[in-house]
């Protein structure tokens, strides 16, 4: 659930540690290796995990005795959910350098995701020897204790953490979860209330308290908390799943269905929402809509016999008898003791005038029923699949829900919730991407645009397509073998794409050997270097392109973009108070969609006065490039937009507004420009104009704008 992007962990901190490790000044023979390592770090920073692994492989092959490349490759594997591979690399890293505390923190999380809780705790303890007050290792360790059902140890760990960090909201949430697992709801509520007191805008705190209310069957209070959580975080699918469950318990079937509609809009492949909506549709008489939902569930989960049985029932209502029989045959082959299934199939055959078949099923069901009744009298446990000596768990026959992994066919008409042991997944793919460079600020601007090849595919297209005549005209002249796009959401490369661009660099190099003045070949090679995250070489080729053709506007534009990327990497420094490596888990495991994940925050810390002077110079170079683009092509709206983002980062907010205004003047349907200008107005205190711009952005498809409007108008 909630996954496009599935876990945020490694994405949210890898740069921090990259900047913690001192890079040894290379000898002449080491220059190439260190350069490849640096490019790999660039790729890791910009979420090109597959590509980064290729770079780290090269370093490891050349110098297998270094610890760093194993650490970075582990980070990339972790981000790709290869936790076993990450642990393997971290073992090799620690063998080479046992003093990297961060490697123990990483390996602890990798082990925790593999349910090796004892090993995870051992790693956190080792890491805490180096950093005894590290709040994320203490949080992770406490969650491992909760999952191990060692609640007192979890609570004592959190008590220690709260002596170091008495206002750490996450610690109260996790301790509240531990108290809840112990059955102490009073102390649990106290901690959740304290978390809300510390941060009334933290949606997770309301969701966690709402879950506790659900456990107590106080559905009105739970509904109030989830309404608030959703108001603060409109597009988290798990919250809508929870609220739909609450509304179902309150007999608000239409309201529950509305929440499931939202989930399916966010995550079309969400089988829990599809199944539950199918049940609700069948309840309100929408047979064809329900069949459509069950069809989708079965398409994704061909062995979901609950959905197949429900579809059979609905097929009879829709007088699709042959389809119903086909589904019932599948169910009864899997559940040979399911007596109601035989009776039902008998009724369907009767409707088809198959009197003999109906009679055969009826008497088979009757005889089976008598046999199973005798088994029950003997103390046996009878299920649709078999006769058992005992149950591992006592089932609550009055419950209205079942866990997703519960395959008892007799529960076919219950709403589905997540398994108790299932870890909560991260936010849907098209939320803020959880990149390490996302700062903890009140305003999250839409990022800069770039001219490139690959755009990240979102589950829902939130805005109109970005078209520009200059780029389109260039594509139509077929100078390059691939079409260029103007995008603000670059996609990481696959292995095949990376291989293609490495070869493309060689091809362009051959062309440039024969004709050094070929600006298009030079520009093409710069694009290749850029997508391969070799930012230094990309800059060199953009410089060369501009030297060959001083009117090449797209080269100026991309050079500015790449310079800004270099600044992002160079200017982010680790703040020991905010460095985290979060293990996303759900100590309150028995309710869907709950989350105790924490968000990594990075703080931009000026290093030295000289660094600030360099930063000013870099900004000037970037602004100069954008102004050159505007001079060469005054209608290129994206140059104004990017320049506005630079001005905002310099805290020159009024000039930023002027740039965003110029962007919308040259492209009236530019949602990102309205969005960023709206946020800038809000930052300056001009709420009316800010909300107006956000409303326009929402009208153009940027739906997260409405969540911000709600926040601004609710108080």
URVENRA-V523060 format. One record per run of one state. SS is the DSSP state (alpha for helix, beta for strand, coil for the rest). FROM is the first residue (numbers start at 1). LEN is the number of residues. If there is no record, write none. Layout:
ss = (SS	SS)
from = (FROM	FROM)
len = (LEN	LEN)
This chain:
ss = (coil	alpha	coil	alpha	coil	alpha	coil	alpha	coil	alpha	coil	alpha	coil	alpha	coil	alpha	coil	alpha	coil	alpha	coil	alpha	coil	alpha	coil	alpha	coil	alpha	coil	alpha	coil	alpha	coil	alpha	coil	alpha	coil	alpha	coil	alpha	coil	alpha	coil	alpha	coil	beta	coil	beta	coil	beta	coil	alpha	coil	beta	coil	beta	coil	beta	coil	alpha	coil	beta	coil	beta	coil	alpha	coil	alpha	coil	alpha	coil	alpha	coil	alpha	coil	alpha	coil	alpha	coil	alpha	coil	alpha	coil	alpha	coil)
from = (1	10	13	14	21	28	46	49	63	68	80	83	97	101	114	117	131	135	148	151	165	169	183	185	199	203	216	219	233	237	250	253	267	271	284	287	301	305	318	321	335	339	352	355	378	381	383	387	389	401	404	409	412	415	418	450	453	455	456	469	477	485	488	490	491	495	515	519	532	535	549	553	572	609	633	637	650	653	667	671	684	687	700	704	715)
len = (9	3	1	7	7	18	3	14	5	12	3	14	4	13	3	14	4	13	3	14	4	14	2	14	4	13	3	14	4	13	3	14	4	13	3	14	4	13	3	14	4	13	3	23	3	2	4	2	12	3	5	3	3	3	32	3	2	1	13	8	8	3	2	1	4	20	4	13	3	14	4	19	37	24	4	13	3	14	4	13	3	13	4	11	1)
